[in-house]
Amino acid sequence: MTASLQDLARLVRYYILISTTEAGTGHPTSSLSAVDLTTALFFKYLKADLDRPEHPNNDRVIFSKGHAAPLLYALYGAAGVLTESELKSLRKLGSPLQGHPTPQFRYAEAATGSLGQGLSIGVGMALNGKNLDQLPYRTYVLLGDGEMAEGSVWEAAQIASYYKLDNLIAIVDVNRLGQSQETMYGHDTEAYSKRLAAFGWDVVTIDGHSLPEIEKAFEQCFAVNGRPKVIVAKTLKGAGVSFLADKAGWHGKALSAADLEKALKELGPVDTKLKGSVQKPEDKKPATTAPVDVPPPAYKKGDAVATRKAYGMALARLIDKYPNLVSIDAETKNSTFAEILMEKKKDHYFEMFIAEQNMIGVGVGFARRGKVPFASTFAAFLTRAYDQIRMAAVSEANLKCVGSHVGVSIGEDGPSQMGLEDIAMFRAVHGSTVLYPSDAVSTEYLVEELIKTSGIGYLRTSRPATPVLYDVGEKFPVGGSKVLRSSAKDRLTLVAAGVTLHESLKAADQLSKDGLAVRVIDCYSVKPIDAATLRKAAEETKLMMVVEDHWEEGGLGDAVLSALAEKPVASVVKVAVRIMPGSGKPEELVEQAGLSAAALIRKIKEILK
Amino acid sequence: MTASLQDLARLVRYYILISTTEAGTGHPTSSLSAVDLTTALFFKYLKADLDRPEHPNNDRVIFSKGHAAPLLYALYGAAGVLTESELKSLRKLGSPLQGHPTPQFRYAEAATGSLGQGLSIGVGMALNGKNLDQLPYRTYVLLGDGEMAEGSVWEAAQIASYYKLDNLIAIVDVNRLGQSQETMYGHDTEAYSKRLAAFGWDVVTIDGHSLPEIEKAFEQCFAVNGRPKVIVAKTLKGAGVSFLADKAGWHGKALSAADLEKALKELGPVDTKLKGSVQKPEDKKPATTAPVDVPPPAYKKGDAVATRKAYGMALARLIDKYPNLVSIDAETKNSTFAEILMEKKKDHYFEMFIAEQNMIGVGVGFARRGKVPFASTFAAFLTRAYDQIRMAAVSEANLKCVGSHVGVSIGEDGPSQMGLEDIAMFRAVHGSTVLYPSDAVSTEYLVEELIKTSGIGYLRTSRPATPVLYDVGEKFPVGGSKVLRSSAKDRLTLVAAGVTLHESLKAADQLSKDGLAVRVIDCYSVKPIDAATLRKAAEETKLMMVVEDHWEEGGLGDAVLSALAEKPVASVVKVAVRIMPGSGKPEELVEQAGLSAAALIRKIKEILK
């Protein structure tokens, strides 16, 4: 006999309550409000092979309200794939059942818990299903009412309707109560419904505790084509337990043993032998393209090519070899040169418009479905999505970010458009790879290195055209560097990348004519950094100058210092941007910031005199 | 005779065209689309004393579409306060007329240019006018259609309607064309109007080149009470010049000399002697409260008090001395303890709900109107607003950010809630002050230091209760530190702050019993850092260990290295979080990350053996 949804919902509530009380911490009430909605979803509509969470045909379920993790785990408990004792490991050291979902839990599609990010991830997964894999899976996203205040939700909402994602179904759990007070709209579900309708969604507004209404709502969602769908559900936080339901003061609090006993009594007997069954999905193969070899990049030494342009060239060249590449951009594709990929392979480019947070979330969605997304915009504007990038690392997403227009060398547009903190930002992302090419050849190879290196990757590209420095045969491994000027008589080492490398080379060549030997290192791999080469140079020259078009904090200078920290053998001078730049010609601003060859020569002569 | 709006609009167009062509760069077409809208605003409705841009009764005008800076400058040119030759300094080195508005231009209310931020700043200014200064000034915000894709705009929109800001008037310049392609909705003004109406705004939809429609729209706005108002205007990018108007391919391009000649011919003769007059505002005094002395903080050494709680206590204590203090929080006030201020002085607390980007923008608005806003949430979630924080520095805003729940020591909630990159992020903000107290007394004094230190300030607070270390009489100047353990025999210096300071003290005391002397420095001022004290310790002990509950990049460790860089005399070991933490008890996670006293003792013994 099939278990009834009512019985399963009661079991799910039981698991939520016992696991949070066992943990002594967690969010039982925020979980309880969505029990009926998700129990109906899981055990009547969801199609997923629970033995194969990675199955490409599985429907995807994202808990954007990540603090409802006890509910997520409880649902899998009710489905029979987690035991009661496993559920009771909630929030304990080493348990995959963390306070908020992470990939440590095998059924979590992504890490959530920083609110307002799940819908973007869902958009990425839905876009992947519809446009890339061409599979009929659906993507479900559970949102809390509180997180609807996050702008990123509305960025995702607009893109979902722009791309007509009718395979995306959102559920908004309007339980009225936030962390410290009532939400902006309380139980006024209409406030959400009319906003979502205005954003192009098909909306069903229901009582989120009425199973007949819930079932009708899902069925209405399945009947609509051409638009994303949302179920806006009025619920009670803590629903199912009278002394919790719709009561303030219970956010993020586990019940005491005594309260638990009271709650369980009220819940009535549950059958822990009960097992809800989840439908299996179809077994359709995703659409794929076979990889083919591609020619090496073609540039001549000395040609002037901006690294941002080489980035676009690289994507377009490499997509045949790596058919899982996807390019997304925040309406800057003619500046970042993502447009070169778009022009070559339109169906692997997705315009994300001026909404960087959602762009990164969509990238996480693609990455978690096996694609290699490159998300590009001005480096300055990637700061907009730092929370999403940080969370992408928790999601273990294989996401590549590309920031163009870095530093004062962009010129006239002024400080709002200058990426001056991007290295600091990406260095402090767990497990990140931070690469900063100085010419077209290294850019091309470093793009491929990023594809081959899993995790969060960052490529820093520059606006100005700079001369090609390397032969096409050169290798650029992650963690490497290139010593471009070197002699036994070097009295100082210049460490640089991007425009400052070119200034450093000019300075070294001029100083060499004046009889002063200076080593120059192209430090294209900022993280991991080539500690061995830097140490050797430090030991041999005893004096280093790290030159970067970035604020003085957290950038290449700090990375070099960090590499030398435990055995410091050289004095290290950081040359970086220290005053707020304005508008001006690139060369004027580079000079003003003390990053020009002339400025470096003056500084070196002063130090060495 | 008063100049007609038509003649003034023609003059404004002339200034836009000649200034951008003179610069050889810039955004003439994005400026031209909004000429008629803003000319009517400036010369018929705006109330501002142009001799006193700081006048508290002036209406505020914010160009959220900052790339329309040439229009902003041209309007002031037409108002007679900028000469043609000054206008021609656009985008030149040292000119206050930068590519995007910054406070270098005396009439700019804030820096813009990173899109989608202006409405939040406007919300801050409107809230200030209505609720704090209680002045009748209006705040006008010009937005582009492209930037309506930014979620932060919708965060601002919902808060404006929540606070019934009927002194706020937005103008959306729907010119259809973005940077690289058409916007999501092209000329479908209804798409914007219905969304804004759903978000609670009073909407007028018009032809943005019809002066009668524009005038009617403003007058309709003034007639509505209790809601923010928006004029959604269909315009042509490049309007007024036939070969530019509504044509793709002209984004961000100045006209050549030949094209300029053609354009000016078409524009017809302009009278550069024409001067538009702007109405003067009333002369009402802002509501103020006289400052009164407050008692010092009251804690006893050894009491267990979380620094986050001391932060709330400090705000509540100091508001009488600094009546310009304002507290804003992203629905975490019972965690950050901003609620202590709210409970004491409700009208100086503004709930910003779960929308961090808008919270920071609102803070910039308050700051630019002379308030000292403290914006608080979990440190992890401040990453959400990094772009706004970066831009706040360009705005020269006196904004204070407070991030609670830092590091692994928060425990069970897991990595999504742990601030592990906040120091890296805030160090790399221009002119920032980064403070990291370890006990309640220093927290209280550091809050006051932040009030007294202009610019972007950051206070890092912790979740766990920790013992009070200092007497209430102690001083904590910015740029200082405290040497808490010291002897002539010290063989190593531990540098720490927050929970790791307490672990370091325990480690040093234990090691001291074992006969091993270790110095301990409370490095409460991360930026600026106390280089002299660190250098002395480095020279005397030759070995330092920097211990921080933060990723290893960009944090306290890098700050210490940077302070010692030019004369490295000690080996510096960074002890920081290196693996992705999960859930667990705070003490388990601190131990797992190698930050516990026991772990430090093991590491120190190993190094010194």
Boltz contact constraints between the chains, C-beta under 6 A:
constraints:
  - contact:
      token1: [A, 25]
      token2: [B, 412]
      max_distance: 6.0
  - contact:
      token1: [A, 91]
      token2: [B, 412]
      max_distance: 6.0
  - contact:
      token1: [A, 91]
      token2: [B, 583]
      max_distance: 6.0
  - contact:
      token1: [A, 93]
      token2: [B, 584]
      max_distance: 6.0
  - contact:
      token1: [A, 93]
      token2: [B, 588]
      max_distance: 6.0
  - contact:
      token1: [A, 98]
      token2: [B, 414]
      max_distance: 6.0
  - contact:
      token1: [A, 98]
      token2: [B, 582]
      max_distance: 6.0
  - contact:
      token1: [A, 98]
      token2: [B, 583]
      max_distance: 6.0
  - contact:
      token1: [A, 99]
      token2: [B, 412]
      max_distance: 6.0
  - contact:
      token1: [A, 99]
      token2: [B, 413]
      max_distance: 6.0
  - contact:
      token1: [A, 99]
      token2: [B, 414]
      max_distance: 6.0
  - contact:
      token1: [A, 99]
      token2: [B, 583]
      max_distance: 6.0
  - contact:
      token1: [A, 100]
      token2: [B, 414]
      max_distance: 6.0
  - contact:
      token1: [A, 100]
      token2: [B, 416]
      max_distance: 6.0
  - contact:
      token1: [A, 113]
      token2: [B, 416]
      max_distance: 6.0
  - contact:
      token1: [A, 114]
      token2: [B, 416]
      max_distance: 6.0
  - contact:
      token1: [A, 115]
      token2: [B, 354]
      max_distance: 6.0
  - contact:
      token1: [A, 146]
      token2: [B, 354]
      max_distance: 6.0
  - contact:
      token1: [A, 147]
      token2: [B, 354]
      max_distance: 6.0
  - contact:
      token1: [A, 149]
      token2: [B, 353]
      max_distance: 6.0
  - contact:
      token1: [A, 149]
      token2: [B, 354]
      max_distance: 6.0
  - contact:
      token1: [A, 149]
      token2: [B, 355]
      max_distance: 6.0
  - contact:
      token1: [A, 150]
      token2: [B, 354]
      max_distance: 6.0
  - contact:
      token1: [A, 150]
      token2: [B, 355]
      max_distance: 6.0
  - contact:
      token1: [A, 151]
      token2: [B, 151]
      max_distance: 6.0
  - contact:
      token1: [A, 151]
      token2: [B, 152]
      max_distance: 6.0
  - contact:
      token1: [A, 151]
      token2: [B, 154]
      max_distance: 6.0
  - contact:
      token1: [A, 151]
      token2: [B, 155]
      max_distance: 6.0
  - contact:
      token1: [A, 151]
      token2: [B, 357]
      max_distance: 6.0
  - contact:
      token1: [A, 152]
      token2: [B, 151]
      max_distance: 6.0
  - contact:
      token1: [A, 154]
      token2: [B, 151]
      max_distance: 6.0
  - contact:
      token1: [A, 154]
      token2: [B, 154]
      max_distance: 6.0
  - contact:
      token1: [A, 155]
      token2: [B, 151]
      max_distance: 6.0
  - contact:
      token1: [A, 162]
      token2: [B, 184]
      max_distance: 6.0
  - contact:
      token1: [A, 178]
      token2: [B, 331]
      max_distance: 6.0
  - contact:
      token1: [A, 179]
      token2: [B, 331]
      max_distance: 6.0
  - contact:
      token1: [A, 180]
      token2: [B, 331]
      max_distance: 6.0
  - contact:
      token1: [A, 180]
      token2: [B, 333]
      max_distance: 6.0
  - contact:
      token1: [A, 180]
      token2: [B, 334]
      max_distance: 6.0
  - contact:
      token1: [A, 184]
      token2: [B, 162]
      max_distance: 6.0
  - contact:
      token1: [A, 184]
      token2: [B, 353]
      max_distance: 6.0
  - contact:
      token1: [A, 194]
      token2: [B, 198]
      max_distance: 6.0
  - contact:
      token1: [A, 195]
      token2: [B, 198]
      max_distance: 6.0
  - contact:
      token1: [A, 198]
      token2: [B, 194]
      max_distance: 6.0
  - contact:
      token1: [A, 198]
      token2: [B, 195]
      max_distance: 6.0
  - contact:
      token1: [A, 198]
      token2: [B, 198]
      max_distance: 6.0
  - contact:
      token1: [A, 331]
      token2: [B, 178]
      max_distance: 6.0
  - contact:
      token1: [A, 331]
      token2: [B, 179]
      max_distance: 6.0
  - contact:
      token1: [A, 331]
      token2: [B, 180]
      max_distance: 6.0
  - contact:
      token1: [A, 333]
      token2: [B, 180]
      max_distance: 6.0
  - contact:
      token1: [A, 334]
      token2: [B, 180]
      max_distance: 6.0
  - contact:
      token1: [A, 353]
      token2: [B, 149]
      max_distance: 6.0
  - contact:
      token1: [A, 353]
      token2: [B, 184]
      max_distance: 6.0
  - contact:
      token1: [A, 354]
      token2: [B, 115]
      max_distance: 6.0
  - contact:
      token1: [A, 354]
      token2: [B, 146]
      max_distance: 6.0
  - contact:
      token1: [A, 354]
      token2: [B, 147]
      max_distance: 6.0
  - contact:
      token1: [A, 354]
      token2: [B, 149]
      max_distance: 6.0
  - contact:
      token1: [A, 354]
      token2: [B, 150]
      max_distance: 6.0
  - contact:
      token1: [A, 355]
      token2: [B, 149]
      max_distance: 6.0
  - contact:
      token1: [A, 355]
      token2: [B, 150]
      max_distance: 6.0
  - contact:
      token1: [A, 357]
      token2: [B, 151]
      max_distance: 6.0
  - contact:
      token1: [A, 383]
      token2: [B, 386]
      max_distance: 6.0
  - contact:
      token1: [A, 383]
      token2: [B, 387]
      max_distance: 6.0
  - contact:
      token1: [A, 383]
      token2: [B, 390]
      max_distance: 6.0
  - contact:
      token1: [A, 384]
      token2: [B, 387]
      max_distance: 6.0
  - contact:
      token1: [A, 386]
      token2: [B, 383]
      max_distance: 6.0
  - contact:
      token1: [A, 386]
      token2: [B, 386]
      max_distance: 6.0
  - contact:
      token1: [A, 387]
      token2: [B, 383]
      max_distance: 6.0
  - contact:
      token1: [A, 387]
      token2: [B, 384]
      max_distance: 6.0
  - contact:
      token1: [A, 390]
      token2: [B, 383]
      max_distance: 6.0
  - contact:
      token1: [A, 394]
      token2: [B, 415]
      max_distance: 6.0
  - contact:
      token1: [A, 412]
      token2: [B, 25]
      max_distance: 6.0
  - contact:
      token1: [A, 412]
      token2: [B, 91]
      max_distance: 6.0
  - contact:
      token1: [A, 412]
      token2: [B, 99]
      max_distance: 6.0
  - contact:
      token1: [A, 413]
      token2: [B, 99]
      max_distance: 6.0
  - contact:
      token1: [A, 414]
      token2: [B, 98]
      max_distance: 6.0
  - contact:
      token1: [A, 414]
      token2: [B, 99]
      max_distance: 6.0
  - contact:
      token1: [A, 414]
      token2: [B, 100]
      max_distance: 6.0
  - contact:
      token1: [A, 415]
      token2: [B, 394]
      max_distance: 6.0
  - contact:
      token1: [A, 416]
      token2: [B, 100]
      max_distance: 6.0
  - contact:
      token1: [A, 416]
      token2: [B, 113]
      max_distance: 6.0
  - contact:
      token1: [A, 416]
      token2: [B, 114]
      max_distance: 6.0
  - contact:
      token1: [A, 421]
      token2: [B, 428]
      max_distance: 6.0
  - contact:
      token1: [A, 424]
      token2: [B, 424]
      max_distance: 6.0
  - contact:
      token1: [A, 424]
      token2: [B, 428]
      max_distance: 6.0
  - contact:
      token1: [A, 424]
      token2: [B, 554]
      max_distance: 6.0
  - contact:
      token1: [A, 427]
      token2: [B, 553]
      max_distance: 6.0
  - contact:
      token1: [A, 427]
      token2: [B, 554]
      max_distance: 6.0
  - contact:
      token1: [A, 428]
      token2: [B, 421]
      max_distance: 6.0
  - contact:
      token1: [A, 428]
      token2: [B, 424]
      max_distance: 6.0
  - contact:
      token1: [A, 428]
      token2: [B, 551]
      max_distance: 6.0
  - contact:
      token1: [A, 428]
      token2: [B, 553]
      max_distance: 6.0
  - contact:
      token1: [A, 428]
      token2: [B, 554]
      max_distance: 6.0
  - contact:
      token1: [A, 430]
      token2: [B, 580]
      max_distance: 6.0
  - contact:
      token1: [A, 551]
      token2: [B, 428]
      max_distance: 6.0
  - contact:
      token1: [A, 553]
      token2: [B, 427]
      max_distance: 6.0
  - contact:
      token1: [A, 553]
      token2: [B, 428]
      max_distance: 6.0
  - contact:
      token1: [A, 554]
      token2: [B, 424]
      max_distance: 6.0
  - contact:
      token1: [A, 554]
      token2: [B, 427]
      max_distance: 6.0
  - contact:
      token1: [A, 554]
      token2: [B, 428]
      max_distance: 6.0
  - contact:
      token1: [A, 554]
      token2: [B, 554]
      max_distance: 6.0
  - contact:
      token1: [A, 558]
      token2: [B, 558]
      max_distance: 6.0
  - contact:
      token1: [A, 561]
      token2: [B, 561]
      max_distance: 6.0
  - contact:
      token1: [A, 561]
      token2: [B, 565]
      max_distance: 6.0
  - contact:
      token1: [A, 565]
      token2: [B, 561]
      max_distance: 6.0
  - contact:
      token1: [A, 565]
      token2: [B, 572]
      max_distance: 6.0
  - contact:
      token1: [A, 566]
      token2: [B, 571]
      max_distance: 6.0
  - contact:
      token1: [A, 566]
      token2: [B, 573]
      max_distance: 6.0
  - contact:
      token1: [A, 568]
      token2: [B, 568]
      max_distance: 6.0
  - contact:
      token1: [A, 571]
      token2: [B, 566]
      max_distance: 6.0
  - contact:
      token1: [A, 572]
      token2: [B, 565]
      max_distance: 6.0
  - contact:
      token1: [A, 573]
      token2: [B, 566]
      max_distance: 6.0
  - contact:
      token1: [A, 580]
      token2: [B, 430]
      max_distance: 6.0
  - contact:
      token1: [A, 582]
      token2: [B, 98]
      max_distance: 6.0
  - contact:
      token1: [A, 583]
      token2: [B, 91]
      max_distance: 6.0
  - contact:
      token1: [A, 583]
      token2: [B, 98]
      max_distance: 6.0
  - contact:
      token1: [A, 583]
      token2: [B, 99]
      max_distance: 6.0
  - contact:
      token1: [A, 584]
      token2: [B, 93]
      max_distance: 6.0
  - contact:
      token1: [A, 588]
      token2: [B, 93]
      max_distance: 6.0
